[in-house]
């Protein structure tokens, strides 16, 4: 069948990019059983700069996005129809994005903790709570790097390059530089009243236990998600098991619990700020994924919540 490829006109006055506009519309020939992947490959052959990862294909008045792995017939696309393409710009692999995001906090916490005079103009002995939090946070982000390398399987290969700067700000600044600066400062150093208050051995042991429980649970849910998707595929299935019988995204729930433990351990406004921002963002992701599960799977468990058991 023949599919016409066009660029949807942007809102506002017409642009003067005549060179780009002259390429469109054009037609590609595909078998009747063609998939979105085959259509993207055919478009890339016509426009060499528009590789499949850069393309966003939509169809119909509702501008429904065509998902990889789906057949064109799923969207009612037939011979002579027009599909619209948008150039998403330069792309970067999701795995690379994760490496960049999690590496920033590792660097910032290491530098601020070990080179005090650069940030505080003095040297001092770290307190028990500062030493404990440093070890836990470093372990958390090293764990995330290892999960990126050996656990995660990504349903989307790439994302727009510009987004890596926005995503990295959240990690590099909020959980990196800002959190490290206020947590490792002289106000809670060894010998200060606040350090004595926060350094209760029982409290440190309790909160460390909560943190480790949350981290191991988070890893468990990531392994469950990995096992749902065979290597090299975008298969989506309903997850079951530890955590998933209560909420759609227990990985976000356990991540939140870990940062609650850090906030309780430090009682720092910087840690509370990161907790609030990160929990809010994860909740939005959880709601989106929860709705997607319910829309995609007719038998999806009705009792599950998005992220908070029995509540949200």
Secondary structure as UniProt FT lines:
FT   STRAND          2..6
FT   HELIX           18..21
FT   TURN            22..23
FT   STRAND          26..29
FT   TURN            32..33
FT   HELIX           36..46
FT   TURN            48..49
FT   HELIX           52..54
FT   STRAND          55..59
FT   TURN            60..63
FT   STRAND          64..65
FT   TURN            68..69
FT   HELIX           72..75
FT   TURN            79..80
FT   STRAND          82..87
FT   STRAND          91..93
FT   HELIX           94..114
FT   HELIX           116..120
FT   HELIX           128..150
FT   STRAND          158..160
FT   TURN            161..162
FT   HELIX           163..169
FT   HELIX           170..178
FT   HELIX           179..183
FT   HELIX           186..188
FT   TURN            190..191
FT   HELIX           193..198
FT   HELIX           201..228
FT   TURN            231..232
FT   TURN            242..246
FT   HELIX           250..266
FT   HELIX           269..296
FT   TURN            298..299
FT   TURN            302..303
FT   TURN            309..311
//
